């Protein structure tokens, strides 16, 4: 389960970047109590995150690699926090 405890102005890894992009787009959010990432079920926000990944990929990565990393993150995040249930 992915957790995000701190936010950095610049992402050091493509994985951190791939979490930050959908967070900024509003496609995912953190549980305010537990910090688990949850999908918000907003298709427009997901699309926006993919567009950002294509247009401004992680430095050193191709658009294809950036989209793949984003896809990995989004497909690993559920729509509920496991500790809230
Ligand atoms: Zn929770």
PDB file of the backbone (N, CA, C, O) and the ligand in Angstrom, with CONECT records:
HET     ZN  A 101       1
ATOM      1  N   UNK A   1       0.853  -1.196   0.000  1.00  0.00           N
ATOM      2  CA  UNK A   1       0.000   0.000   0.000  1.00  0.00           C
ATOM      3  C   UNK A   1       0.892   1.250   0.000  1.00  0.00           C
ATOM      4  O   UNK A   1       1.845   1.354   0.772  1.00  0.00           O
ATOM      5  N   UNK A   2       0.569   2.148  -0.846  1.00  0.00           N
ATOM      6  CA  UNK A   2       1.388   3.349  -0.978  1.00  0.00           C
ATOM      7  C   UNK A   2       1.047   4.360   0.104  1.00  0.00           C
ATOM      8  O   UNK A   2      -0.119   4.573   0.437  1.00  0.00           O
ATOM      9  N   UNK A   3       2.078   4.971   0.638  1.00  0.00           N
ATOM     10  CA  UNK A   3       1.841   6.023   1.622  1.00  0.00           C
ATOM     11  C   UNK A   3       2.689   7.221   1.252  1.00  0.00           C
ATOM     12  O   UNK A   3       3.770   7.084   0.678  1.00  0.00           O
ATOM     13  N   UNK A   4       2.197   8.372   1.581  1.00  0.00           N
ATOM     14  CA  UNK A   4       2.920   9.598   1.274  1.00  0.00           C
ATOM     15  C   UNK A   4       2.953  10.430   2.547  1.00  0.00           C
ATOM     16  O   UNK A   4       1.925  10.938   2.995  1.00  0.00           O
ATOM     17  N   UNK A   5       4.123  10.564   3.115  1.00  0.00           N
ATOM     18  CA  UNK A   5       4.214  11.231   4.407  1.00  0.00           C
ATOM     19  C   UNK A   5       4.693  12.666   4.278  1.00  0.00           C
ATOM     20  O   UNK A   5       4.416  13.495   5.145  1.00  0.00           O
ATOM     21  N   UNK A   6       5.394  12.958   3.224  1.00  0.00           N
ATOM     22  CA  UNK A   6       5.884  14.318   3.076  1.00  0.00           C
ATOM     23  C   UNK A   6       5.854  14.697   1.612  1.00  0.00           C
ATOM     24  O   UNK A   6       5.912  13.836   0.734  1.00  0.00           O
ATOM     25  N   UNK A   7       5.768  15.949   1.363  1.00  0.00           N
ATOM     26  CA  UNK A   7       5.735  16.410  -0.012  1.00  0.00           C
ATOM     27  C   UNK A   7       6.997  17.203  -0.289  1.00  0.00           C
ATOM     28  O   UNK A   7       7.418  18.019   0.532  1.00  0.00           O
ATOM     29  N   UNK A   8       7.595  16.968  -1.434  1.00  0.00           N
ATOM     30  CA  UNK A   8       8.811  17.690  -1.806  1.00  0.00           C
ATOM     31  C   UNK A   8       8.516  18.551  -3.018  1.00  0.00           C
ATOM     32  O   UNK A   8       7.700  18.196  -3.869  1.00  0.00           O
ATOM     33  N   UNK A   9       9.202  19.707  -3.086  1.00  0.00           N
ATOM     34  CA  UNK A   9       8.960  20.581  -4.242  1.00  0.00           C
ATOM     35  C   UNK A   9       9.396  19.935  -5.554  1.00  0.00           C
ATOM     36  O   UNK A   9       8.758  20.143  -6.587  1.00  0.00           O
ATOM     37  N   UNK A  10      10.476  19.154  -5.524  1.00  0.00           N
ATOM     38  CA  UNK A  10      10.932  18.461  -6.730  1.00  0.00           C
ATOM     39  C   UNK A  10      10.971  16.974  -6.428  1.00  0.00           C
ATOM     40  O   UNK A  10      11.439  16.560  -5.367  1.00  0.00           O
ATOM     41  N   UNK A  11      10.481  16.174  -7.359  1.00  0.00           N
ATOM     42  CA  UNK A  11      10.431  14.737  -7.126  1.00  0.00           C
ATOM     43  C   UNK A  11      11.770  14.117  -7.473  1.00  0.00           C
ATOM     44  O   UNK A  11      12.341  14.389  -8.530  1.00  0.00           O
ATOM     45  N   UNK A  12      12.263  13.286  -6.576  1.00  0.00           N
ATOM     46  CA  UNK A  12      13.572  12.681  -6.786  1.00  0.00           C
ATOM     47  C   UNK A  12      13.494  11.412  -7.604  1.00  0.00           C
ATOM     48  O   UNK A  12      14.446  11.066  -8.304  1.00  0.00           O
ATOM     49  N   UNK A  13      12.387  10.721  -7.528  1.00  0.00           N
ATOM     50  CA  UNK A  13      12.259   9.456  -8.254  1.00  0.00           C
ATOM     51  C   UNK A  13      11.017   9.505  -9.129  1.00  0.00           C
ATOM     52  O   UNK A  13      10.090  10.275  -8.880  1.00  0.00           O
ATOM     53  N   UNK A  14      11.019   8.675 -10.149  1.00  0.00           N
ATOM     54  CA  UNK A  14       9.863   8.655 -11.044  1.00  0.00           C
ATOM     55  C   UNK A  14       8.639   8.138 -10.299  1.00  0.00           C
ATOM     56  O   UNK A  14       7.510   8.503 -10.625  1.00  0.00           O
ATOM     57  N   UNK A  15       8.859   7.296  -9.308  1.00  0.00           N
ATOM     58  CA  UNK A  15       7.721   6.794  -8.533  1.00  0.00           C
ATOM     59  C   UNK A  15       7.089   7.923  -7.706  1.00  0.00           C
ATOM     60  O   UNK A  15       5.867   8.068  -7.661  1.00  0.00           O
ATOM     61  N   UNK A  16       7.944   8.714  -7.055  1.00  0.00           N
ATOM     62  CA  UNK A  16       7.415   9.853  -6.311  1.00  0.00           C
ATOM     63  C   UNK A  16       6.710  10.835  -7.226  1.00  0.00           C
ATOM     64  O   UNK A  16       5.669  11.395  -6.881  1.00  0.00           O
ATOM     65  N   UNK A  17       7.279  11.029  -8.367  1.00  0.00           N
ATOM     66  CA  UNK A  17       6.670  11.906  -9.370  1.00  0.00           C
ATOM     67  C   UNK A  17       5.303  11.369  -9.803  1.00  0.00           C
ATOM     68  O   UNK A  17       4.332  12.115  -9.925  1.00  0.00           O
ATOM     69  N   UNK A  18       5.256  10.046 -10.031  1.00  0.00           N
ATOM     70  CA  UNK A  18       4.030   9.419 -10.519  1.00  0.00           C
ATOM     71  C   UNK A  18       2.924   9.428  -9.460  1.00  0.00           C
ATOM     72  O   UNK A  18       1.756   9.218  -9.785  1.00  0.00           O
ATOM     73  N   UNK A  19       3.282   9.665  -8.216  1.00  0.00           N
ATOM     74  CA  UNK A  19       2.280   9.849  -7.160  1.00  0.00           C
ATOM     75  C   UNK A  19       1.879  11.325  -7.097  1.00  0.00           C
ATOM     76  O   UNK A  19       0.710  11.655  -6.900  1.00  0.00           O
ATOM     77  N   UNK A  20       2.864  12.199  -7.266  1.00  0.00           N
ATOM     78  CA  UNK A  20       2.600  13.636  -7.158  1.00  0.00           C
ATOM     79  C   UNK A  20       1.716  14.177  -8.265  1.00  0.00           C
ATOM     80  O   UNK A  20       0.900  15.067  -8.029  1.00  0.00           O
ATOM     81  N   UNK A  21       1.871  13.646  -9.477  1.00  0.00           N
ATOM     82  CA  UNK A  21       1.094  14.167 -10.608  1.00  0.00           C
ATOM     83  C   UNK A  21      -0.419  13.974 -10.387  1.00  0.00           C
ATOM     84  O   UNK A  21      -1.169  14.945 -10.490  1.00  0.00           O
ATOM     85  N   UNK A  22      -0.886  12.754 -10.088  1.00  0.00           N
ATOM     86  CA  UNK A  22      -2.338  12.606  -9.868  1.00  0.00           C
ATOM     87  C   UNK A  22      -2.818  13.278  -8.581  1.00  0.00           C
ATOM     88  O   UNK A  22      -3.986  13.652  -8.479  1.00  0.00           O
ATOM     89  N   UNK A  23      -1.924  13.433  -7.597  1.00  0.00           N
ATOM     90  CA  UNK A  23      -2.310  14.182  -6.390  1.00  0.00           C
ATOM     91  C   UNK A  23      -2.621  15.636  -6.758  1.00  0.00           C
ATOM     92  O   UNK A  23      -3.624  16.203  -6.326  1.00  0.00           O
ATOM     93  N   UNK A  24      -1.725  16.228  -7.574  1.00  0.00           N
ATOM     94  CA  UNK A  24      -1.931  17.619  -7.980  1.00  0.00           C
ATOM     95  C   UNK A  24      -3.153  17.764  -8.864  1.00  0.00           C
ATOM     96  O   UNK A  24      -3.847  18.779  -8.809  1.00  0.00           O
ATOM     97  N   UNK A  25      -3.421  16.751  -9.683  1.00  0.00           N
ATOM     98  CA  UNK A  25      -4.566  16.814 -10.588  1.00  0.00           C
ATOM     99  C   UNK A  25      -5.881  16.530  -9.860  1.00  0.00           C
ATOM    100  O   UNK A  25      -6.956  16.793 -10.399  1.00  0.00           O
ATOM    101  N   UNK A  26      -5.802  15.995  -8.639  1.00  0.00           N
ATOM    102  CA  UNK A  26      -7.009  15.661  -7.897  1.00  0.00           C
ATOM    103  C   UNK A  26      -7.551  14.288  -8.232  1.00  0.00           C
ATOM    104  O   UNK A  26      -8.690  13.969  -7.890  1.00  0.00           O
ATOM    105  N   UNK A  27      -6.742  13.464  -8.905  1.00  0.00           N
ATOM    106  CA  UNK A  27      -7.198  12.109  -9.241  1.00  0.00           C
ATOM    107  C   UNK A  27      -7.108  11.178  -8.046  1.00  0.00           C
ATOM    108  O   UNK A  27      -7.877  10.224  -7.928  1.00  0.00           O
ATOM    109  N   UNK A  28      -6.161  11.462  -7.162  1.00  0.00           N
ATOM    110  CA  UNK A  28      -6.041  10.683  -5.934  1.00  0.00           C
ATOM    111  C   UNK A  28      -5.930  11.646  -4.756  1.00  0.00           C
ATOM    112  O   UNK A  28      -5.647  12.830  -4.940  1.00  0.00           O
ATOM    113  N   UNK A  29      -6.148  11.147  -3.571  1.00  0.00           N
ATOM    114  CA  UNK A  29      -6.008  11.979  -2.377  1.00  0.00           C
ATOM    115  C   UNK A  29      -5.449  11.109  -1.255  1.00  0.00           C
ATOM    116  O   UNK A  29      -5.455   9.881  -1.330  1.00  0.00           O
ATOM    117  N   UNK A  30      -4.971  11.775  -0.226  1.00  0.00           N
ATOM    118  CA  UNK A  30      -4.489  11.048   0.938  1.00  0.00           C
ATOM    119  C   UNK A  30      -5.605  10.989   1.967  1.00  0.00           C
ATOM    120  O   UNK A  30      -6.323  11.970   2.156  1.00  0.00           O
ATOM    121  N   UNK A  31      -5.762   9.843   2.638  1.00  0.00           N
ATOM    122  CA  UNK A  31      -6.660   9.789   3.781  1.00  0.00           C
ATOM    123  C   UNK A  31      -6.099  10.740   4.838  1.00  0.00           C
ATOM    124  O   UNK A  31      -4.941  10.602   5.232  1.00  0.00           O
ATOM    125  N   UNK A  32      -6.906  11.710   5.307  1.00  0.00           N
ATOM    126  CA  UNK A  32      -6.377  12.673   6.275  1.00  0.00           C
ATOM    127  C   UNK A  32      -5.980  12.028   7.595  1.00  0.00           C
ATOM    128  O   UNK A  32      -5.155  12.579   8.323  1.00  0.00           O
ATOM    129  N   UNK A  33      -6.544  10.883   7.913  1.00  0.00           N
ATOM    130  CA  UNK A  33      -6.221  10.238   9.183  1.00  0.00           C
ATOM    131  C   UNK A  33      -5.068   9.262   9.077  1.00  0.00           C
ATOM    132  O   UNK A  33      -4.235   9.186   9.980  1.00  0.00           O
ATOM    133  N   UNK A  34      -5.007   8.514   7.984  1.00  0.00           N
ATOM    134  CA  UNK A  34      -4.036   7.426   7.908  1.00  0.00           C
ATOM    135  C   UNK A  34      -2.948   7.645   6.872  1.00  0.00           C
ATOM    136  O   UNK A  34      -1.912   6.981   6.917  1.00  0.00           O
ATOM    137  N   UNK A  35      -3.162   8.559   5.945  1.00  0.00           N
ATOM    138  CA  UNK A  35      -2.134   8.847   4.953  1.00  0.00           C
ATOM    139  C   UNK A  35      -2.129   7.909   3.762  1.00  0.00           C
ATOM    140  O   UNK A  35      -1.285   8.051   2.877  1.00  0.00           O
ATOM    141  N   UNK A  36      -3.051   6.948   3.714  1.00  0.00           N
ATOM    142  CA  UNK A  36      -3.112   6.073   2.552  1.00  0.00           C
ATOM    143  C   UNK A  36      -3.647   6.837   1.355  1.00  0.00           C
ATOM    144  O   UNK A  36      -4.516   7.700   1.480  1.00  0.00           O
ATOM    145  N   UNK A  37      -3.112   6.503   0.201  1.00  0.00           N
ATOM    146  CA  UNK A  37      -3.600   7.136  -1.022  1.00  0.00           C
ATOM    147  C   UNK A  37      -4.863   6.431  -1.487  1.00  0.00           C
ATOM    148  O   UNK A  37      -4.952   5.204  -1.461  1.00  0.00           O
ATOM    149  N   UNK A  38      -5.834   7.225  -1.911  1.00  0.00           N
ATOM    150  CA  UNK A  38      -7.096   6.690  -2.392  1.00  0.00           C
ATOM    151  C   UNK A  38      -7.411   7.293  -3.751  1.00  0.00           C
ATOM    152  O   UNK A  38      -7.117   8.461  -4.005  1.00  0.00           O
ATOM    153  N   UNK A  39      -8.004   6.498  -4.614  1.00  0.00           N
ATOM    154  CA  UNK A  39      -8.501   7.012  -5.886  1.00  0.00           C
ATOM    155  C   UNK A  39      -9.775   7.795  -5.627  1.00  0.00           C
ATOM    156  O   UNK A  39     -10.622   7.357  -4.848  1.00  0.00           O
ATOM    157  N   UNK A  40      -9.922   8.946  -6.267  1.00  0.00           N
ATOM    158  CA  UNK A  40     -11.115   9.761  -6.050  1.00  0.00           C
ATOM    159  C   UNK A  40     -12.212   9.452  -7.057  1.00  0.00           C
ATOM    160  O   UNK A  40     -13.308  10.004  -6.963  1.00  0.00           O
ATOM    161  N   UNK A  41     -11.936   8.589  -8.005  1.00  0.00           N
ATOM    162  CA  UNK A  41     -12.966   8.204  -8.964  1.00  0.00           C
ATOM    163  C   UNK A  41     -13.385   9.334  -9.883  1.00  0.00           C
ATOM    164  O   UNK A  41     -14.543   9.416 -10.293  1.00  0.00           O
ATOM    165  N   UNK A  42     -12.439  10.208 -10.205  1.00  0.00           N
ATOM    166  CA  UNK A  42     -12.727  11.351 -11.064  1.00  0.00           C
ATOM    167  C   UNK A  42     -12.031  11.138 -12.410  1.00  0.00           C
ATOM    168  O   UNK A  42     -10.825  11.357 -12.517  1.00  0.00           O
ATOM    169  N   UNK A  43     -12.776  10.715 -13.440  1.00  0.00           N
ATOM    170  CA  UNK A  43     -12.134  10.407 -14.725  1.00  0.00           C
ATOM    171  C   UNK A  43     -11.461  11.619 -15.355  1.00  0.00           C
ATOM    172  O   UNK A  43     -10.425  11.479 -16.005  1.00  0.00           O
ATOM    173  N   UNK A  44     -12.030  12.803 -15.174  1.00  0.00           N
ATOM    174  CA  UNK A  44     -11.408  14.009 -15.748  1.00  0.00           C
ATOM    175  C   UNK A  44     -10.046  14.265 -15.117  1.00  0.00           C
ATOM    176  O   UNK A  44      -9.088  14.616 -15.805  1.00  0.00           O
ATOM    177  N   UNK A  45      -9.970  14.087 -13.803  1.00  0.00           N
ATOM    178  CA  UNK A  45      -8.708  14.317 -13.101  1.00  0.00           C
ATOM    179  C   UNK A  45      -7.669  13.274 -13.516  1.00  0.00           C
ATOM    180  O   UNK A  45      -6.486  13.589 -13.645  1.00  0.00           O
ATOM    181  N   UNK A  46      -8.112  12.041 -13.722  1.00  0.00           N
ATOM    182  CA  UNK A  46      -7.178  11.001 -14.189  1.00  0.00           C
ATOM    183  C   UNK A  46      -6.650  11.349 -15.570  1.00  0.00           C
ATOM    184  O   UNK A  46      -5.457  11.215 -15.844  1.00  0.00           O
ATOM    185  N   UNK A  47      -7.543  11.796 -16.432  1.00  0.00           N
ATOM    186  CA  UNK A  47      -7.142  12.183 -17.784  1.00  0.00           C
ATOM    187  C   UNK A  47      -6.132  13.318 -17.729  1.00  0.00           C
ATOM    188  O   UNK A  47      -5.141  13.324 -18.459  1.00  0.00           O
ATOM    189  N   UNK A  48      -6.397  14.269 -16.857  1.00  0.00           N
ATOM    190  CA  UNK A  48      -5.493  15.403 -16.726  1.00  0.00           C
ATOM    191  C   UNK A  48      -4.110  14.927 -16.262  1.00  0.00           C
ATOM    192  O   UNK A  48      -3.089  15.429 -16.731  1.00  0.00           O
ATOM    193  N   UNK A  49      -4.083  13.966 -15.347  1.00  0.00           N
ATOM    194  CA  UNK A  49      -2.805  13.437 -14.865  1.00  0.00           C
ATOM    195  C   UNK A  49      -2.048  12.759 -16.009  1.00  0.00           C
ATOM    196  O   UNK A  49      -0.834  12.921 -16.133  1.00  0.00           O
ATOM    197  N   UNK A  50      -2.765  12.001 -16.843  1.00  0.00           N
ATOM    198  CA  UNK A  50      -2.111  11.349 -17.986  1.00  0.00           C
ATOM    199  C   UNK A  50      -1.608  12.378 -18.989  1.00  0.00           C
ATOM    200  O   UNK A  50      -0.531  12.216 -19.564  1.00  0.00           O
ATOM    201  N   UNK A  51      -2.386  13.436 -19.199  1.00  0.00           N
ATOM    202  CA  UNK A  51      -1.941  14.484 -20.132  1.00  0.00           C
ATOM    203  C   UNK A  51      -0.678  15.158 -19.615  1.00  0.00           C
ATOM    204  O   UNK A  51       0.245  15.441 -20.379  1.00  0.00           O
ATOM    205  N   UNK A  52      -0.645  15.414 -18.293  1.00  0.00           N
ATOM    206  CA  UNK A  52       0.556  16.017 -17.706  1.00  0.00           C
ATOM    207  C   UNK A  52       1.752  15.088 -17.890  1.00  0.00           C
ATOM    208  O   UNK A  52       2.848  15.544 -18.215  1.00  0.00           O
ATOM    209  N   UNK A  53       1.546  13.791 -17.685  1.00  0.00           N
ATOM    210  CA  UNK A  53       2.642  12.831 -17.826  1.00  0.00           C
ATOM    211  C   UNK A  53       3.178  12.807 -19.250  1.00  0.00           C
ATOM    212  O   UNK A  53       4.381  12.655 -19.463  1.00  0.00           O
ATOM    213  N   UNK A  54       2.279  12.958 -20.232  1.00  0.00           N
ATOM    214  CA  UNK A  54       2.697  12.972 -21.642  1.00  0.00           C
ATOM    215  C   UNK A  54       3.439  14.252 -21.988  1.00  0.00           C
ATOM    216  O   UNK A  54       4.463  14.231 -22.670  1.00  0.00           O
ATOM    217  N   UNK A  55       2.902  15.372 -21.504  1.00  0.00           N
ATOM    218  CA  UNK A  55       3.428  16.673 -21.923  1.00  0.00           C
ATOM    219  C   UNK A  55       4.651  17.085 -21.121  1.00  0.00           C
ATOM    220  O   UNK A  55       5.539  17.760 -21.642  1.00  0.00           O
ATOM    221  N   UNK A  56       4.704  16.682 -19.856  1.00  0.00           N
ATOM    222  CA  UNK A  56       5.834  17.073 -19.009  1.00  0.00           C
ATOM    223  C   UNK A  56       6.293  15.865 -18.205  1.00  0.00           C
ATOM    224  O   UNK A  56       6.097  15.813 -16.991  1.00  0.00           O
ATOM    225  N   UNK A  57       6.904  14.889 -18.879  1.00  0.00           N
ATOM    226  CA  UNK A  57       7.337  13.675 -18.163  1.00  0.00           C
ATOM    227  C   UNK A  57       8.418  13.956 -17.128  1.00  0.00           C
ATOM    228  O   UNK A  57       9.056  15.009 -17.131  1.00  0.00           O
ATOM    229  N   UNK A  58       8.601  12.986 -16.247  1.00  0.00           N
ATOM    230  CA  UNK A  58       9.665  13.068 -15.243  1.00  0.00           C
ATOM    231  C   UNK A  58      10.994  13.301 -15.959  1.00  0.00           C
ATOM    232  O   UNK A  58      11.262  12.666 -16.979  1.00  0.00           O
ATOM    233  N   UNK A  59      11.841  14.214 -15.433  1.00  0.00           N
ATOM    234  CA  UNK A  59      13.118  14.507 -16.096  1.00  0.00           C
ATOM    235  C   UNK A  59      13.935  13.247 -16.343  1.00  0.00           C
ATOM    236  O   UNK A  59      14.196  12.477 -15.419  1.00  0.00           O
ATOM    237  N   UNK A  60      14.332  13.040 -17.579  1.00  0.00           N
ATOM    238  CA  UNK A  60      15.138  11.882 -17.933  1.00  0.00           C
ATOM    239  C   UNK A  60      14.313  10.709 -18.428  1.00  0.00           C
ATOM    240  O   UNK A  60      14.862   9.743 -18.957  1.00  0.00           O
ATOM    241  N   UNK A  61      12.989  10.785 -18.260  1.00  0.00           N
ATOM    242  CA  UNK A  61      12.126   9.706 -18.719  1.00  0.00           C
ATOM    243  C   UNK A  61      11.419  10.134 -20.002  1.00  0.00           C
ATOM    244  O   UNK A  61      11.204  11.322 -20.243  1.00  0.00           O
ATOM    245  N   UNK A  62      11.069   9.159 -20.808  1.00  0.00           N
ATOM    246  CA  UNK A  62      10.276   9.474 -21.995  1.00  0.00           C
ATOM    247  C   UNK A  62       8.811   9.592 -21.587  1.00  0.00           C
ATOM    248  O   UNK A  62       8.427   9.178 -20.494  1.00  0.00           O
ATOM    249  N   UNK A  63       8.002  10.157 -22.470  1.00  0.00           N
ATOM    250  CA  UNK A  63       6.565  10.263 -22.190  1.00  0.00           C
ATOM    251  C   UNK A  63       5.977   8.878 -21.944  1.00  0.00           C
ATOM    252  O   UNK A  63       5.120   8.697 -21.079  1.00  0.00           O
ATOM    253  N   UNK A  64       6.449   7.909 -22.718  1.00  0.00           N
ATOM    254  CA  UNK A  64       5.930   6.552 -22.572  1.00  0.00           C
ATOM    255  C   UNK A  64       6.254   5.967 -21.195  1.00  0.00           C
ATOM    256  O   UNK A  64       5.408   5.333 -20.564  1.00  0.00           O
ATOM    257  N   UNK A  65       7.508   6.191 -20.733  1.00  0.00           N
ATOM    258  CA  UNK A  65       7.902   5.701 -19.409  1.00  0.00           C
ATOM    259  C   UNK A  65       7.128   6.418 -18.311  1.00  0.00           C
ATOM    260  O   UNK A  65       6.738   5.810 -17.314  1.00  0.00           O
ATOM    261  N   UNK A  66       6.910   7.710 -18.500  1.00  0.00           N
ATOM    262  CA  UNK A  66       6.178   8.488 -17.503  1.00  0.00           C
ATOM    263  C   UNK A  66       4.732   8.011 -17.387  1.00  0.00           C
ATOM    264  O   UNK A  66       4.195   7.874 -16.288  1.00  0.00           O
ATOM    265  N   UNK A  67       4.114   7.761 -18.536  1.00  0.00           N
ATOM    266  CA  UNK A  67       2.730   7.280 -18.529  1.00  0.00           C
ATOM    267  C   UNK A  67       2.660   5.893 -17.894  1.00  0.00           C
ATOM    268  O   UNK A  67       1.724   5.594 -17.153  1.00  0.00           O
ATOM    269  N   UNK A  68       3.654   5.041 -18.184  1.00  0.00           N
ATOM    270  CA  UNK A  68       3.673   3.696 -17.601  1.00  0.00           C
ATOM    271  C   UNK A  68       3.806   3.769 -16.078  1.00  0.00           C
ATOM    272  O   UNK A  68       3.144   3.024 -15.356  1.00  0.00           O
ATOM    273  N   UNK A  69       4.665   4.674 -15.597  1.00  0.00           N
ATOM    274  CA  UNK A  69       4.848   4.818 -14.149  1.00  0.00           C
ATOM    275  C   UNK A  69       3.565   5.332 -13.503  1.00  0.00           C
ATOM    276  O   UNK A  69       3.170   4.875 -12.431  1.00  0.00           O
ATOM    277  N   UNK A  70       2.930   6.276 -14.164  1.00  0.00           N
ATOM    278  CA  UNK A  70       1.666   6.805 -13.650  1.00  0.00           C
ATOM    279  C   UNK A  70       0.603   5.709 -13.617  1.00  0.00           C
ATOM    280  O   UNK A  70      -0.157   5.591 -12.656  1.00  0.00           O
ATOM    281  N   UNK A  71       0.565   4.920 -14.673  1.00  0.00           N
ATOM    282  CA  UNK A  71      -0.407   3.830 -14.736  1.00  0.00           C
ATOM    283  C   UNK A  71      -0.188   2.831 -13.596  1.00  0.00           C
ATOM    284  O   UNK A  71      -1.144   2.363 -12.977  1.00  0.00           O
ATOM    285  N   UNK A  72       1.091   2.510 -13.324  1.00  0.00           N
ATOM    286  CA  UNK A  72       1.413   1.583 -12.228  1.00  0.00           C
ATOM    287  C   UNK A  72       0.872   2.108 -10.902  1.00  0.00           C
ATOM    288  O   UNK A  72       0.290   1.360 -10.115  1.00  0.00           O
ATOM    289  N   UNK A  73       1.071   3.402 -10.665  1.00  0.00           N
ATOM    290  CA  UNK A  73       0.613   3.995  -9.407  1.00  0.00           C
ATOM    291  C   UNK A  73      -0.914   3.972  -9.337  1.00  0.00           C
ATOM    292  O   UNK A  73      -1.493   3.541  -8.340  1.00  0.00           O
ATOM    293  N   UNK A  74      -1.554   4.440 -10.402  1.00  0.00           N
ATOM    294  CA  UNK A  74      -3.016   4.533 -10.367  1.00  0.00           C
ATOM    295  C   UNK A  74      -3.661   3.156 -10.248  1.00  0.00           C
ATOM    296  O   UNK A  74      -4.698   3.011  -9.600  1.00  0.00           O
ATOM    297  N   UNK A  75      -3.057   2.146 -10.868  1.00  0.00           N
ATOM    298  CA  UNK A  75      -3.677   0.820 -10.807  1.00  0.00           C
ATOM    299  C   UNK A  75      -3.424   0.140  -9.465  1.00  0.00           C
ATOM    300  O   UNK A  75      -4.061  -0.865  -9.147  1.00  0.00           O
ATOM    301  N   UNK A  76      -2.493   0.687  -8.675  1.00  0.00           N
ATOM    302  CA  UNK A  76      -2.209   0.068  -7.376  1.00  0.00           C
ATOM    303  C   UNK A  76      -2.963   0.743  -6.237  1.00  0.00           C
ATOM    304  O   UNK A  76      -2.875   0.306  -5.090  1.00  0.00           O
ATOM    305  N   UNK A  77      -3.703   1.806  -6.545  1.00  0.00           N
ATOM    306  CA  UNK A  77      -4.399   2.566  -5.509  1.00  0.00           C
ATOM    307  C   UNK A  77      -5.885   2.227  -5.542  1.00  0.00           C
ATOM    308  O   UNK A  77      -6.518   2.289  -6.596  1.00  0.00           O
ATOM    309  N   UNK A  78      -6.432   1.874  -4.401  1.00  0.00           N
ATOM    310  CA  UNK A  78      -7.839   1.543  -4.309  1.00  0.00           C
ATOM    311  C   UNK A  78      -8.675   2.784  -4.062  1.00  0.00           C
ATOM    312  O   UNK A  78      -8.139   3.881  -3.906  1.00  0.00           O
ATOM    313  N   UNK A  79      -9.986   2.611  -4.026  1.00  0.00           N
ATOM    314  CA  UNK A  79     -10.843   3.792  -3.840  1.00  0.00           C
ATOM    315  C   UNK A  79     -11.247   3.977  -2.376  1.00  0.00           C
ATOM    316  O   UNK A  79     -12.022   4.879  -2.060  1.00  0.00           O
ATOM    317  N   UNK A  80     -10.733   3.141  -1.493  1.00  0.00           N
ATOM    318  CA  UNK A  80     -10.989   3.341  -0.077  1.00  0.00           C
ATOM    319  C   UNK A  80      -9.699   3.169   0.709  1.00  0.00           C
ATOM    320  O   UNK A  80      -8.775   2.486   0.267  1.00  0.00           O
ATOM    321  N   UNK A  81      -9.647   3.795   1.877  1.00  0.00           N
ATOM    322  CA  UNK A  81      -8.503   3.623   2.753  1.00  0.00           C
ATOM    323  C   UNK A  81      -8.693   2.330   3.537  1.00  0.00           C
ATOM    324  O   UNK A  81      -9.749   2.130   4.136  1.00  0.00           O
ATOM    325  N   UNK A  82      -7.696   1.446   3.549  1.00  0.00           N
ATOM    326  CA  UNK A  82      -7.873   0.145   4.217  1.00  0.00           C
ATOM    327  C   UNK A  82      -8.091   0.284   5.723  1.00  0.00           C
ATOM    328  O   UNK A  82      -8.684  -0.600   6.342  1.00  0.00           O
ATOM    329  N   UNK A  83      -7.625   1.372   6.313  1.00  0.00           N
ATOM    330  CA  UNK A  83      -7.793   1.543   7.753  1.00  0.00           C
ATOM    331  C   UNK A  83      -9.109   2.232   8.126  1.00  0.00           C
ATOM    332  O   UNK A  83      -9.481   2.256   9.299  1.00  0.00           O
ATOM    333  N   UNK A  84      -9.801   2.781   7.158  1.00  0.00           N
ATOM    334  CA  UNK A  84     -11.070   3.456   7.445  1.00  0.00           C
ATOM    335  C   UNK A  84     -12.234   2.476   7.468  1.00  0.00           C
ATOM    336  O   UNK A  84     -13.278   2.751   8.059  1.00  0.00           O
ATOM    337  N   UNK A  85     -12.046   1.328   6.818  1.00  0.00           N
ATOM    338  CA  UNK A  85     -13.152   0.382   6.736  1.00  0.00           C
ATOM    339  C   UNK A  85     -13.380  -0.307   8.064  1.00  0.00           C
ATOM    340  O   UNK A  85     -14.277  -1.142   8.181  1.00  0.00           O
TER     341      UNK A  85
HETATM  342 ZN    ZN A 101      -8.106   6.191   6.555  1.00  0.00          ZN
END
